[in-house]
């Protein structure tokens, strides 16, 4: 480890042992927060850099920037050789950076996009580090990246969860061969564990809250009673999770049966869920959040939303909540936060689930502290990644003394000397619970206060996290003894060479299908396409719609405009994914059949049906292969001419000739000056243009000369 700055790292035996073990095999490192997972990653990276590039992945840009800063401190390498890869860098520039630099820090989505485009030199990497590796399940980008980059792999996490099956799924997805697990009770880490005082504080609701809540509970019981009478549930005492499962089950039944009873049941379940959300907001967050949600239902055009609003008990609850709002009452927990921070002169983090609650907490604390909100990027009131990083730096520098954070702040924040953490509400996940608590007691002792609204679902969330944490501790003990017998097959190191060389242009919003193409080593060009979702050849374009999207596009009149544009291609195709098209939305079946007939008869566009994404990708690959290999067609995007300049419209017309893309169209116009001269040119004259050989020139003359 010649590149390691040993004078910058405090020598800890457990870190050296874990690093040495992890050098040999792909390893998942499970280590409590604050014990130096990044230091261990740097130790491994310093060695692996001797034989290749290193990629360090993290879920958020603030975490990515933090890891780069740590590596600059710990590893002896030119800072210019370290690069943060973000979507703000143009794709063409990123491709050059991948080739030139040595150490990369990135969020997974950026890397996934570049892997799909085939622009990452995957064989140049000697190490890939997956921070917060417990995320590597399902369609999360870590899974795809692990498949494509065949380097040594390290996974880092403080909280892999309490389900051994899911942990083993993560291990499989990241090709882990080894576990290095330490808990706070292990003797080699115990000396470095700081004291952490945890207080569970029950906060009673006042009588007015209780009255409003009871009215909402009465309103919720009515649709649940209907479901019970219809024999969809056996009891009206059903929680939100079970209601969501019920909805899914009913939708599944609708895929095979059009029984009106199922539609009625779906509506009752949706109504109960909407009222349940109002109860949860009132119980755990406060009056303003609940009232905003109730007002929002007034703009809900769904049958379920109207049913909830028209319920007498719901209306009474809404009136009472409105009264409480006018009186300035929020939630007893808000007063408790102010009380806990009264006279406190250290640095604190307050976690809350909702942005509206974060705003209220900041507002209440401004009289006695310097609080700042820290939220994710989504929505109009979201923070950019740059704003997030600046806020953390200002908090670390002491400009603010209270960080009021939503879940964005749970993972990996390394703010020194956070003396107090307050949970505005408990969380049901042990992973999130551990991450929140890990924000204090990292470098010195700390205090955690968890606020629980008494006799509400807060108590259920508390017990859920408590039991899951106990299960996780048990699983971690098992993992210490786990032997991973994994042998990667030779096939995984070899390129797939049995598929012809084909290319597909995919709209940049079609990520899931593009990943399936990439897994088959098909070249994917991702770009925003004006017309269609996939271009399979110069003649063939495909508009892909789910069954639900097809019905929606009938309702909002998008469908026929899209079909008109699709007909710019010689062979347009409409692909509909999913079989249960008549059970989508509340639309007359006759309208759906009429639209399907119009697609085929009025627009002359063939319809292909697929059962799911996998089926869709296979169909598209087969068509692309037939067009490009058997018929020797190029891949060419025909941009929508609407709104283009006169010059661009000329390019569009010329690019419609066989074998001519936009580049060749420009060369033809440069040589011949105008479209008329191009159309009058001989085969020999056409062949003088770069990119046009004898075959293409002959095809152009044939299409221009033959009778219609």
Secondary structure, 3 states (H helix, E strand, C coil): CCCECHHHCCCCHHHHHHHHHHHHCCEEEECCCCCCHHHHHHHHHHHHCCCCEEEEECCCHHHHHHHHHHHHHHECCCHHHEEEECCCCCHHHHHHHHHHCCEEEECHHHHHHHHHCCCCCHHHEEEEEEECHHHCCCCCHHHHHHHHCCCEEEEEECCCCCCHHHHHHHHHHCCCCEEEECCCCCHHHHCCCCCEEEEEEEECCCHHHHHHHHHHHHHHHHHHHHHHHCCCCCCCCCCHHHHHHHHHHHHHHHCCCCCHHHHHHHHHHHHHHHHHHHHHHHHHCCHHHHHHHHHHHHHCCCHHHHHHHHCHHHHHHHHHHHHHHHCCCCCHHHHHHHHHCCCCCCCEEEECCCHHHHHHHHHHHCCCCCEEEECCCCCCCCCCHHHHHHHHHHHHCCCCCEEEECHHHCCCCCCCCCCEEEECCCCCCHHHHHHHHCCCCCCCCEEEEEEEECCCHHHHHHHHHHHHHHHHHHHHHHHHCCCCCCCCCHHHHCCCCCCCCCEEEEECCCHHHHHHHHHCCCEEEEECCCCCCEECCCCEEEEEEEHHHHHHHHHCCCHHHHHHHHCCCCEEEEEEECCCHHHCCCCCHHHHHHHHHHHHHCCCCEEEEECCHHHHHHHHHHHHHHHHHHCCCCCCCCCCCCCCCHHHHHHHHHCCCCCCCHHHHHHHHHHHCCHHHHHHCCHHHHCCCCCCCHHHHHHHHHHHHCCC
